[in-house]
């Protein structure tokens, strides 16, 4: 029987985690959803190696990683513009390619965007917890027993795949093109009546800068402070994308590892597509928030899902 293939982590950072599409239905236990921040890039990466959409893969923040192949594996890298090298030679993103036993894979620092996704044919072998392998370090759950990835770890492939290989690729116009200035759609929240129309207008007209302390829990912004008259609120459930207003008036947008309850006022919630775009922003990038009616936000999400499903089918058909 052939030995199990794997990737050996030679150089890894804390921003690199094993993720899938998320852990749902566990908020009542105090467990957040986790999962990939940029769903579109992650699903395309899995399609390029013919995995199911929810197959575990690596979410890589900012780059500067090195791996060594153990056995023959097929991989694809999508998302942020991080240079890719195999044995020192550059390789394109959005292309599936094979690594032979002992090959060195290097991912350099991001030139644009914050997160890339590395999918491996067959997926990474991890034990699901409550239906998901999504890593949430704060909760010590998912991934490799809830721990941060470390140099020297081996990430085995879950299942052997056919030895037949033909590369798949995705045209440039469908690839992620991060921008230094992003328009982020959001839906106004129920507490807006208490916060007032003037605050909403100021929020929409302000250009915010992404701060370095942003992470998978929340994206912290700096811009014109929004004066909150009262912070006296009972804690309540928090959704992905919620726009919280702490006492300093600088908004925080909740990302995938957000806490499940909180007591700060909320202007509304960024849409799921907006969360993906926000999650690809690097410190220093600028964002502006654009309100969408709820019905329009739902329509955008449905049309994007239809587009993405069609794209996945086209990629898988290119065998």
C-alpha positions, 0 to 999 in steps of 0.5 A, a space after each residue: 500500500 502506498 504511503 499517505 501523501 502530505 504537506 510538511 510545514 517548513 515555515 508557517 505563520 499564525 495567520 495560516 489555518 485549516 478551514 472549510 465553509 464553517 461550523 453552523 448551528 452551534 451558536 447556542 453553545 457559544 461557538 462561532 461559525 469560523 470558516 473561510 473568510 473569502 468563500 468565493 476564492 476558497 470554493 474556486 481553489 477546491 474546484 481546481 483540484 476537483 474537491 467538493 466545495 466544503 473540503 478542508 483547505 488552508 487559508 493563508 494570511 499575508 504569505 511568506 510560507 514554505 512547504 515540502 511535498 511528501 509523496 505526489 500531491 495536486 494543489 491549487 492556490 487562489 485569492 490574494 496576489 501572493 507569488 508562488 514558487 515550486 523549487 524556486 521557479 514561479 508558478 501561476 495562481 488559479 492553476 492546479 499543478 502537481 508536486 512530486 515527493 520532495 518538491 519545495 512549495 513557497 508562497 511569498 508575501 502578498 502583493 495585493 489582498 490579504 488571504 490566499 487559499 491552498 487546496 489539495 486534491 483529496 483535502 486535508 485529513 482532519 477530524 470534524 468537530 460539530 460537523 466542521 474542521 474550521 479552526 477557531 483558535 480562541 475556542 481551541 476547536 477545529 483544525 489540528 486539535 484546535 492548535 495553531 499550525 507549527 513548523 514541522 507539522 505534517 498535514 496528511 491528505 484525506 484520500 488518495 485521488 486518481 494518478 491521472 492529472 491534467 491541469 485546470 485553470 481559471 481565466 484572469 477576468 474571473 480571478 480576484 483583483 483586490 483594490 486599495 479602495 473598496 465599496 462595501 455593501 451593508 444592510 441597515 440594522 434594527 437599532 438604526 432608529 435609536 442611533 439616528 439618521 445623522 449618524 448613518 449619513 456620517 457613516 456612509 460619507 466617511 472613508 475608513 482605513 483598515 487598522 493593523 490590529 484587524 483579524 479574523 474576529 473583527 476588522 477595525 477601522 479608523 475614520 471620523 468617530 461616530 458619537 454614540 449617546 449611550 452604551 447601555 445595552 443588553 448583550 444580544 446575538 451577533 451575526 457575521 458582518 455586524 457593524 459594532 460601535 464601541 465607545 470610541 466611535 470607530 466601527 468594528 465589523 465582525 468577521 468569521 471568528 466573531 463572538 456570539 453575543 455582545 452589547 455594543 450598538 450596531 449600525 447594521 451588517 455587511 453582506 456576505 459578499 461584503 465580508 469576503 471583500 473586507 477580508 481581503 483588505 490589508 492594513 492601510 486599505 480604504 473602505 466606504 460603506 454602501 447601504 443596500 435594501 435587504 431584498 436587493 442584498 438577497 438578490 445579489 447573493 442569489 445571483 452570485 451563488 448561481 454564477 459561482 456554481 456555474 463557474 465551478 461546473 465549468 472548472 470541473 469540466 476542464 479535465 
